[in-house]
Amino acid sequence: MSLDKHSTVAVIGAGTMGTGIAQIASTFGHRVHLYDVNQDQLEQSEDGLVKILNRQVEKERMTQDEVDGILSHISFTGDLDLIEGSKFVIEAIIENLEIKQDTFQKIEQLVDEQAILASNTSSLSIASISSSLEHPERFLGIHFFNPAPLMKLVEIIPGISTSSDTTYAARSLIDAWGKTTVQAKDTPGFIVNRVARPFYGEALRIYEEGVADHATIDWAMKELGGFKMGPFELMDLIGHDVNYKVTESVFKEFYYDPRFKPSFAQKRLVEAGRLGRKTGIGFYDYREDAPKAEPSRDKELGENILNRILAMLINEAADAVFMNVASVEDVDQAMTNGVNYPKGLLKWADEIGIETVYHWMNTLQVEYREDRYRPNPLLKRKYKNGETFYGSI
């Protein structure tokens, strides 16, 4: 089983993500069938892609010949039968298990047994989607990040039935597309959406406790921590409806582990329709003439905020390694390339000192007596044994 630039690629779903994936595949020489059941969506996809590529010509990042070549390789179609000769099919449709299962059952009947099938799901179980297939061994998760042409990271998620040949062939192809791939176990949130939860969750907890306002927390994470965006700015950008739903899903899928408990503050914003930038108001007010929220800029307070959130992030990253979700290196690659963290969290832990990070977590657990703040066993072992994540001291 192998894939190369001569392999025809089919992308199911012509939304933003599907269009981006089609653009990548076409850029690397593949013939691409971009399918969507909605004709209006197909037209929007084609018009949008033409505009995006034309802007690249205007900025002299691409030539007109290159743009023409990319567009000529893509067929925008509402006829699923046209994917018949495809060797690689990736689905990027609505996050609904039944709809995905039904779609893949139809796809499986159209392509040959050597074709690789993949889902771009960010939240559903790969095992669950593949359970409807006659040949689940050639199915896996391939999770791109938005915008797909620009974001380097792609999570590769083999299911319990995925063959090693399928995983190798798919990962090799995505690597050849110039992406940074990391492999994750089929667990809720995979790597990024799982490890990143404390960035939002602990920031919200600090806010709910009244330790600091949202502007001060964002200031601390950006100015003292080096993050490009603060958690409240980022939640406003993502949309609180989307961010809250992901947190709620991860919380449920982890059998209501308190580490992932959603926030009432965010729930109330969703209920009030204050979803962030797209509605003009979230934690920040983006409406014309609205007063600008200013942080306190108290350095001692800021360092306490940063250390608390960072401790929770490192603890979650350690748990991903402890539970064999991914390797130390892949966890750090995922967080720096998937959500643009200033450093890999486990590398950061080594720099700070495992003893210090463990002390932060232990202090939180002693103070709150909540299971939310339990230090991960791997972090404990590293501390007790005088080890680091990237080797012994």
C-alpha positions in Angstrom: 0.0 0.0 0.0 1.6 3.3 -1.1 0.5 6.8 -2.2 2.4 9.2 -4.4 1.7 12.4 -6.4 0.1 10.3 -9.1 -2.5 9.1 -6.7 -6.0 10.6 -7.1 -7.3 12.3 -4.0 -10.9 12.8 -3.0 -12.0 15.3 -0.4 -15.5 14.9 1.0 -17.0 18.2 2.2 -16.3 21.6 0.5 -16.3 23.8 3.6 -13.3 25.8 4.7 -11.3 22.7 5.9 -12.2 20.5 2.9 -11.3 23.3 0.4 -8.0 23.9 2.2 -7.1 20.2 2.1 -8.0 20.0 -1.6 -5.7 23.0 -2.2 -2.8 21.3 -0.5 -3.3 18.0 -2.5 -3.6 19.9 -5.8 -0.5 22.0 -5.0 1.5 18.8 -4.7 0.4 17.5 -8.1 -2.6 15.3 -7.2 -5.7 15.1 -9.3 -8.4 16.1 -6.7 -12.2 15.5 -6.6 -13.8 17.9 -4.1 -17.3 16.6 -3.4 -20.2 18.2 -1.6 -23.9 17.4 -1.6 -24.7 21.1 -1.5 -24.2 22.8 -4.9 -24.1 26.3 -3.3 -21.3 25.2 -1.0 -19.3 23.9 -4.0 -19.7 27.3 -5.7 -18.6 29.1 -2.6 -15.7 26.8 -2.3 -14.5 27.4 -5.8 -15.0 31.1 -5.7 -13.3 31.4 -2.3 -10.3 29.3 -3.5 -9.9 31.5 -6.7 -9.9 34.6 -4.5 -7.3 33.2 -2.1 -5.0 32.1 -4.9 -5.4 35.3 -6.8 -4.3 37.2 -3.6 -1.1 35.1 -3.6 -0.4 36.2 -7.2 -1.0 39.9 -6.2 1.4 39.5 -3.3 3.9 37.8 -5.7 4.0 34.6 -3.6 2.8 32.5 -6.5 2.7 32.9 -10.3 -0.4 32.9 -12.4 0.7 29.6 -14.0 1.0 28.0 -10.5 -2.5 29.1 -9.6 -3.9 27.9 -12.9 -2.2 24.6 -12.4 -3.7 24.2 -8.9 -7.2 25.0 -10.0 -7.0 22.8 -13.1 -6.3 19.8 -10.9 -9.4 20.2 -8.8 -12.9 19.1 -9.9 -15.8 20.5 -7.8 -18.5 17.9 -8.0 -21.8 16.9 -6.5 -21.6 13.4 -7.9 -20.0 11.0 -5.4 -19.6 8.3 -8.1 -16.7 10.4 -9.6 -14.4 9.5 -6.7 -14.3 5.9 -7.9 -10.7 5.8 -8.9 -9.4 7.7 -5.9 -6.6 6.1 -3.9 -6.9 8.5 -0.9 -10.2 9.8 0.4 -10.4 12.3 3.3 -13.7 13.4 4.8 -14.2 16.9 6.3 -17.9 17.1 6.9 -20.2 17.8 9.9 -19.1 16.3 13.3 -22.0 13.8 13.4 -21.1 10.1 13.9 -24.1 8.7 12.0 -23.6 11.0 9.0 -19.9 10.1 8.8 -20.6 6.4 9.1 -23.2 6.5 6.3 -20.9 8.6 4.1 -18.0 6.1 4.5 -20.2 3.1 3.8 -21.1 4.7 0.4 -17.4 5.6 -0.2 -16.2 2.1 0.5 -18.4 0.7 -2.2 -17.0 3.1 -4.8 -13.2 2.7 -4.3 -11.0 -0.3 -4.5 -9.7 -2.2 -1.4 -6.3 -0.6 -1.6 -7.7 2.9 -1.2 -7.0 4.6 2.1 -9.9 6.3 3.8 -9.5 9.0 6.4 -11.5 11.4 8.6 -10.5 14.9 9.5 -12.6 14.6 12.7 -11.4 16.6 15.7 -13.7 15.1 18.3 -15.2 11.7 17.3 -13.7 8.3 17.9 -11.9 6.8 15.0 -13.0 3.3 16.1 -16.6 4.4 16.1 -16.5 5.8 12.6 -14.7 2.8 11.2 -17.1 0.3 12.8 -19.4 0.7 9.8 -16.8 -0.4 7.3 -16.1 -3.8 5.9 -12.4 -3.0 5.8 -11.6 -0.8 8.9 -8.0 -1.7 8.6 -7.6 0.9 5.8 -9.2 3.7 7.8 -7.6 6.3 10.1 -7.9 9.8 11.4 -5.9 12.6 9.8 -6.6 15.9 11.6 -5.6 19.1 9.9 -5.7 22.5 11.6 -7.4 25.5 10.3 -6.4 27.1 7.9 -5.1 23.8 6.5 -2.7 25.3 3.8 -0.9 27.5 6.4 -0.9 25.3 9.6 2.0 22.9 9.7 0.6 20.4 12.1 -1.4 17.3 11.2 -2.4 14.7 13.8 -2.3 11.1 12.5 -4.7 8.9 14.5 -4.7 5.1 13.8 -7.9 3.4 15.1 -7.8 0.1 16.9 -8.3 -1.7 13.6 -6.0 0.4 11.4 -3.2 -1.6 9.8 0.4 -0.4 10.2 0.7 -0.2 6.4 -2.2 2.2 6.3 -0.7 4.4 9.0 2.7 4.4 7.3 1.4 5.2 3.8 -0.9 8.0 5.0 1.7 9.6 7.2 4.3 9.4 4.5 2.0 11.2 2.1 1.1 14.0 4.5 4.9 14.4 5.3 5.4 14.7 1.5 2.9 17.6 1.5 5.3 19.5 3.7 3.4 19.0 7.0 4.7 18.2 10.4 2.9 15.0 11.5 2.5 13.6 15.0 0.9 10.3 15.8 -1.8 10.1 18.5 -3.8 7.3 20.2 -7.5 7.3 19.5 -8.5 9.1 22.7 -10.7 12.2 23.2 -9.2 15.4 21.8 -6.2 13.4 20.5 -3.2 15.6 21.4 -3.9 19.3 20.9 -7.5 19.6 21.9 -6.8 17.5 25.0 -3.6 19.1 26.2 -4.8 22.6 25.5 -7.9 22.4 27.7 -6.2 23.9 30.8 -5.2 27.0 28.8 -8.9 27.9 28.7 -10.2 26.0 31.7 -7.7 27.2 34.3 -7.9 30.7 33.0 -11.6 30.6 33.4 -11.3 29.1 36.9 -8.9 32.0 38.0 -11.4 34.5 36.5 -14.4 32.9 38.3 -12.5 33.0 41.6 -12.0 36.7 41.2 -8.2 36.4 41.3 -7.9 38.6 38.2 -10.0 39.9 35.4 -9.8 38.6 31.9 -7.6 41.4 30.6 -5.0 40.8 33.3 -5.0 37.1 32.7 -4.4 37.6 29.0 -1.7 40.1 29.7 0.1 37.7 32.0 0.1 34.9 29.5 1.3 37.1 26.6 3.7 39.4 28.3 5.2 37.1 30.9 4.5 33.7 29.2 5.2 34.6 25.5 1.9 33.2 24.2 0.7 35.0 21.0 -2.8 35.3 22.3 -4.3 35.2 25.8 -6.9 32.6 26.6 -9.8 35.0 26.7 -8.8 36.7 23.4 -8.5 33.2 21.8 -11.8 32.0 23.1 -13.4 35.2 21.8 -11.8 34.5 18.4 -12.7 30.8 18.3 -16.3 31.5 19.5 -17.6 30.5 22.9 -20.2 28.2 21.4 -17.5 26.2 19.7 -14.9 26.3 22.5 -17.5 25.4 25.2 -18.9 22.5 23.1 -15.3 21.1 22.7 -14.7 21.3 26.4 -18.1 19.8 27.2 -17.4 16.9 24.8 -13.9 16.2 26.2 -15.3 16.3 29.8 -18.0 13.8 28.9 -15.7 11.5 26.9 -13.3 11.4 29.9 -16.1 10.2 32.1 -16.5 13.6 33.7 -12.9 13.9 35.0 -12.8 17.2 36.9 -9.6 18.2 35.0 -11.9 19.0 32.0 -14.9 20.5 33.9 -16.5 23.3 31.8 -17.0 26.8 33.1 -20.3 28.4 34.2 -18.9 31.8 33.2 -18.4 30.6 29.6 -21.8 28.7 29.6 -23.5 32.0 30.6 -21.9 33.8 27.7 -23.1 31.2 25.3 -26.6 31.3 26.7 -26.6 35.1 26.4 -25.4 34.9 22.8 -22.2 36.7 23.6 -20.0 34.4 21.5 -17.0 36.6 20.9 -15.8 38.5 17.8 -18.5 37.0 15.6 -21.3 38.6 17.7 -19.3 41.8 18.6 -19.0 40.9 22.3 -17.7 38.1 24.4 -15.3 38.7 27.3 -14.1 41.7 25.4 -16.5 44.3 23.8 -15.6 44.7 20.1 -18.4 47.2 19.3 -17.7 50.7 18.1 -16.7 53.1 20.8 -16.7 50.4 23.5 -14.2 51.1 26.3 -11.0 49.1 26.1 -10.3 46.6 28.9 -7.0 47.3 30.6 -4.9 44.8 32.6 -3.6 45.6 36.1 0.0 44.8 35.0 0.9 43.6 38.5 4.0 41.5 37.8 3.7 39.3 41.0 0.0 38.6 40.3 0.9 37.9 36.6 3.6 35.4 37.5 1.2 33.6 39.8 -1.4 33.4 37.0 1.2 32.2 34.5 2.7 29.6 36.8 -0.7 28.2 37.7 -1.9 27.8 34.1 1.4 26.6 32.9 1.6 23.9 35.7 -1.8 22.6 34.5 -0.7 22.6 30.9 2.5 20.7 31.7 0.6 18.3 33.9 -1.8 17.5 31.0 1.0 17.1 28.6 2.7 14.7 31.0 -0.6 12.7 31.2 -0.7 12.4 27.5 2.7 10.7 27.6 1.9 8.7 30.7 -1.2 7.3 29.0 0.7 6.5 25.8 -1.4 9.0 23.7 1.8 10.3 22.1 5.5 10.5 22.7 7.3 13.4 24.5 8.5 14.7 21.2 5.1 14.5 19.4 3.3 16.2 22.3 5.7 19.2 22.1 5.6 19.3 18.3 1.8 19.3 18.5 1.6 22.2 20.9 4.2 24.4 19.1 2.9 23.7 15.6 -0.8 23.2 16.3 -1.6 26.1 18.6 1.7 28.1 18.4 2.8 27.7 22.0 6.1 29.6 22.6 7.8 26.3 23.7 7.0 22.6 23.9 5.4 22.1 27.3 7.6 19.2 28.3 10.8 21.0 27.2 9.5 24.0 29.1 9.1 21.8 32.2 12.7 20.7 31.9 13.9 24.3 31.7 11.8 25.4 34.7 12.8 22.3 36.7 10.6 19.3 37.3 10.8 19.9 41.1 9.4 23.4 40.6 6.5 22.2 38.4 5.7 19.4 40.8 5.7 21.9 43.7 3.3 24.1 41.8 0.9 21.2 41.2 1.2 19.9 44.8 0.5 23.3 46.2 -2.7 23.6 44.2 -3.8 20.1 45.3 -3.1 20.8 48.9 -4.9 24.2 48.8 -8.0 23.0 46.9 -8.3 19.3 47.8 -9.8 18.7 44.3 -8.9 15.9 42.0 -8.7 18.5 39.3 -5.2 19.4 40.6 -3.7 15.9 41.1 -0.1 15.8 39.9 0.3 13.3 37.1 2.1 10.0 38.1 4.8 10.6 35.4 5.5 14.0 36.8 5.8 12.5 40.2 8.2 9.9 39.0 10.4 12.4 37.2 10.6 14.5 40.4 11.4 11.5 42.7 14.0 10.1 40.3 15.7 13.4 39.5 14.8 12.9 35.8 13.7 15.3 33.0 11.4 14.6 30.1 14.2 14.7 27.6 16.7 12.6 29.6 18.3 12.3 33.0 19.9 15.2 34.8 
